[in-house]
Amino acid sequence: MASIAEERTVIIATHIVSDLEKLASEIIFLSHGKIVESGTMEELLARYRETMEEPSVEKIYMRLNEGES
């Protein structure tokens, strides 16, 4: 799939966020149809390093969805 997306935009909707670490050059998190966070992998990890021990895309996703049920 990575070769298909080299010069295209591919939208992947998933709750398996570990897949994003391997596939995505940019990540957008949505909540109730609104963008709540976005950036490249490096940008997201840097943004959460100060407030999270060993940040990962999965941990960021979980934090953004705390209290959602």
CNS distance restraints for C-alpha pairs under 8 A (distance, minus, plus):
assign (resid   1 and name CA) (resid   5 and name CA) 6.64 0.50 0.50
assign (resid   1 and name CA) (resid  23 and name CA) 7.97 0.50 0.50
assign (resid   2 and name CA) (resid   6 and name CA) 6.54 0.50 0.50
assign (resid   2 and name CA) (resid  23 and name CA) 6.31 0.50 0.50
assign (resid   4 and name CA) (resid   8 and name CA) 7.45 0.50 0.50
assign (resid   5 and name CA) (resid   9 and name CA) 6.29 0.50 0.50
assign (resid   5 and name CA) (resid  10 and name CA) 6.15 0.50 0.50
assign (resid  16 and name CA) (resid  20 and name CA) 7.74 0.50 0.50
assign (resid  17 and name CA) (resid  21 and name CA) 7.25 0.50 0.50
assign (resid  17 and name CA) (resid  57 and name CA) 6.52 0.50 0.50
assign (resid  17 and name CA) (resid  58 and name CA) 5.53 0.50 0.50
assign (resid  17 and name CA) (resid  61 and name CA) 7.60 0.50 0.50
assign (resid  18 and name CA) (resid  22 and name CA) 7.41 0.50 0.50
assign (resid  18 and name CA) (resid  57 and name CA) 6.99 0.50 0.50
assign (resid  18 and name CA) (resid  58 and name CA) 6.30 0.50 0.50
assign (resid  19 and name CA) (resid  23 and name CA) 6.32 0.50 0.50
assign (resid  20 and name CA) (resid  24 and name CA) 5.17 0.50 0.50
assign (resid  20 and name CA) (resid  27 and name CA) 7.48 0.50 0.50
assign (resid  20 and name CA) (resid  57 and name CA) 7.68 0.50 0.50
assign (resid  21 and name CA) (resid  41 and name CA) 7.19 0.50 0.50
assign (resid  21 and name CA) (resid  57 and name CA) 6.92 0.50 0.50
assign (resid  24 and name CA) (resid  41 and name CA) 7.92 0.50 0.50
assign (resid  25 and name CA) (resid  40 and name CA) 5.84 0.50 0.50
assign (resid  25 and name CA) (resid  41 and name CA) 6.84 0.50 0.50
assign (resid  26 and name CA) (resid  38 and name CA) 7.32 0.50 0.50
assign (resid  26 and name CA) (resid  39 and name CA) 5.49 0.50 0.50
assign (resid  26 and name CA) (resid  40 and name CA) 4.30 0.50 0.50
assign (resid  26 and name CA) (resid  41 and name CA) 6.52 0.50 0.50
assign (resid  27 and name CA) (resid  38 and name CA) 5.47 0.50 0.50
assign (resid  27 and name CA) (resid  39 and name CA) 5.56 0.50 0.50
assign (resid  27 and name CA) (resid  40 and name CA) 5.99 0.50 0.50
assign (resid  27 and name CA) (resid  41 and name CA) 7.00 0.50 0.50
assign (resid  28 and name CA) (resid  35 and name CA) 6.68 0.50 0.50
assign (resid  28 and name CA) (resid  36 and name CA) 7.75 0.50 0.50
assign (resid  28 and name CA) (resid  37 and name CA) 5.91 0.50 0.50
assign (resid  28 and name CA) (resid  38 and name CA) 4.25 0.50 0.50
assign (resid  28 and name CA) (resid  39 and name CA) 6.70 0.50 0.50
assign (resid  29 and name CA) (resid  35 and name CA) 5.83 0.50 0.50
assign (resid  29 and name CA) (resid  36 and name CA) 5.75 0.50 0.50
assign (resid  29 and name CA) (resid  37 and name CA) 5.20 0.50 0.50
assign (resid  29 and name CA) (resid  38 and name CA) 6.10 0.50 0.50
assign (resid  29 and name CA) (resid  61 and name CA) 7.39 0.50 0.50
assign (resid  30 and name CA) (resid  34 and name CA) 5.24 0.50 0.50
assign (resid  30 and name CA) (resid  35 and name CA) 4.53 0.50 0.50
assign (resid  30 and name CA) (resid  36 and name CA) 5.60 0.50 0.50
assign (resid  30 and name CA) (resid  37 and name CA) 7.30 0.50 0.50
assign (resid  31 and name CA) (resid  35 and name CA) 6.51 0.50 0.50
assign (resid  31 and name CA) (resid  36 and name CA) 6.37 0.50 0.50
assign (resid  31 and name CA) (resid  65 and name CA) 7.79 0.50 0.50
assign (resid  36 and name CA) (resid  64 and name CA) 7.67 0.50 0.50
assign (resid  38 and name CA) (resid  44 and name CA) 7.27 0.50 0.50
assign (resid  39 and name CA) (resid  43 and name CA) 5.60 0.50 0.50
assign (resid  39 and name CA) (resid  44 and name CA) 5.76 0.50 0.50
assign (resid  40 and name CA) (resid  44 and name CA) 6.18 0.50 0.50
assign (resid  41 and name CA) (resid  45 and name CA) 6.19 0.50 0.50
assign (resid  41 and name CA) (resid  57 and name CA) 7.66 0.50 0.50
assign (resid  42 and name CA) (resid  46 and name CA) 6.07 0.50 0.50
assign (resid  43 and name CA) (resid  47 and name CA) 6.05 0.50 0.50
assign (resid  44 and name CA) (resid  48 and name CA) 6.37 0.50 0.50
assign (resid  44 and name CA) (resid  57 and name CA) 7.70 0.50 0.50
assign (resid  45 and name CA) (resid  49 and name CA) 6.01 0.50 0.50
assign (resid  45 and name CA) (resid  55 and name CA) 5.89 0.50 0.50
assign (resid  45 and name CA) (resid  56 and name CA) 6.52 0.50 0.50
assign (resid  45 and name CA) (resid  57 and name CA) 7.48 0.50 0.50
assign (resid  46 and name CA) (resid  50 and name CA) 7.78 0.50 0.50
assign (resid  48 and name CA) (resid  52 and name CA) 5.69 0.50 0.50
assign (resid  48 and name CA) (resid  55 and name CA) 6.26 0.50 0.50
assign (resid  48 and name CA) (resid  60 and name CA) 7.49 0.50 0.50
assign (resid  49 and name CA) (resid  53 and name CA) 6.66 0.50 0.50
assign (resid  49 and name CA) (resid  54 and name CA) 6.92 0.50 0.50
assign (resid  49 and name CA) (resid  55 and name CA) 6.02 0.50 0.50
assign (resid  55 and name CA) (resid  59 and name CA) 6.09 0.50 0.50
assign (resid  55 and name CA) (resid  60 and name CA) 6.80 0.50 0.50
assign (resid  56 and name CA) (resid  60 and name CA) 6.19 0.50 0.50
assign (resid  57 and name CA) (resid  61 and name CA) 6.09 0.50 0.50
assign (resid  58 and name CA) (resid  62 and name CA) 6.21 0.50 0.50
assign (resid  59 and name CA) (resid  63 and name CA) 6.17 0.50 0.50
assign (resid  60 and name CA) (resid  64 and name CA) 6.15 0.50 0.50
assign (resid  61 and name CA) (resid  65 and name CA) 6.27 0.50 0.50
assign (resid  62 and name CA) (resid  66 and name CA) 6.12 0.50 0.50
